Amino acid sequence: MQARTNAEVATLRQGRTLFVHRCIECHTLPPFWHYRAEDWPHIIDTMSHRANLRPADRDAIVAYILAVRAQ
């Protein structure tokens, strides 16, 4: 269980780093609550080409956004 938790924390850290550094290259960072949770995967997917994100990067960003929204 510890390894899984560490992996999840690493993914969330990566997602935060990518969100903060890559998304801001084109626009200001939107508030997490500005869009519904179910909209975020599509939003990130549509912008991923411009940001040159790999699928794992997209997944990490979405995981980070959804984790923050759940707090």
C-alpha positions as CSV (number, residue, x, y, z in Angstrom):
1,M,0.0,0.0,0.0
2,Q,2.9,2.4,0.8
3,A,4.3,2.1,-2.8
4,R,0.9,2.8,-4.2
5,T,0.5,5.9,-2.1
6,N,4.0,7.1,-3.0
7,A,3.1,6.6,-6.7
8,E,-0.1,8.6,-6.3
9,V,1.7,11.4,-4.5
10,A,4.4,11.5,-7.2
11,T,1.7,11.7,-9.9
12,L,-0.1,14.5,-8.1
13,R,3.2,16.4,-7.8
14,Q,4.0,15.9,-11.4
15,G,0.5,17.1,-12.3
16,R,0.8,20.2,-10.2
17,T,4.2,21.0,-11.8
18,L,2.9,20.5,-15.3
19,F,-0.3,22.5,-14.6
20,V,1.6,25.4,-13.1
21,H,4.5,25.6,-15.6
22,R,2.9,24.4,-18.9
23,C,-0.6,25.8,-18.8
24,I,0.5,29.3,-17.9
25,E,2.6,29.4,-21.1
26,C,-0.6,30.2,-23.0
27,H,-3.1,31.6,-20.5
28,T,-3.7,32.4,-16.9
29,L,-4.5,29.5,-14.7
30,P,-8.2,29.0,-14.3
31,P,-9.8,28.4,-10.9
32,F,-10.4,24.7,-10.4
33,W,-14.0,25.2,-9.7
34,H,-14.6,27.3,-12.9
35,Y,-15.4,24.0,-14.7
36,R,-17.2,20.9,-13.6
37,A,-15.0,17.9,-12.6
38,E,-16.3,15.9,-15.5
39,D,-15.3,18.6,-17.9
40,W,-11.6,18.8,-16.9
41,P,-10.4,15.6,-18.8
42,H,-11.8,17.0,-22.1
43,I,-10.4,20.5,-21.4
44,I,-6.9,19.2,-20.7
45,D,-7.1,16.8,-23.7
46,T,-8.0,19.6,-26.1
47,M,-5.1,21.7,-25.0
48,S,-2.6,18.9,-24.7
49,H,-1.4,19.2,-28.3
50,R,-0.5,22.9,-28.0
51,A,1.3,22.2,-24.7
52,N,3.0,19.1,-26.2
53,L,1.8,16.8,-23.4
54,R,2.2,13.1,-23.4
55,P,-0.8,11.0,-22.3
56,A,0.8,10.4,-18.9
57,D,1.2,14.1,-18.5
58,R,-2.4,14.7,-19.3
59,D,-3.5,12.1,-16.8
60,A,-1.3,13.6,-14.1
61,I,-2.7,17.1,-14.6
62,V,-6.3,15.8,-14.5
63,A,-5.5,13.7,-11.4
64,Y,-4.1,16.8,-9.7
65,I,-7.0,19.1,-10.6
66,L,-9.6,16.5,-9.5
67,A,-7.7,15.9,-6.2
68,V,-7.6,19.6,-5.4
69,R,-11.3,19.9,-6.3
70,A,-12.1,17.1,-3.9
71,Q,-10.7,18.9,-0.9
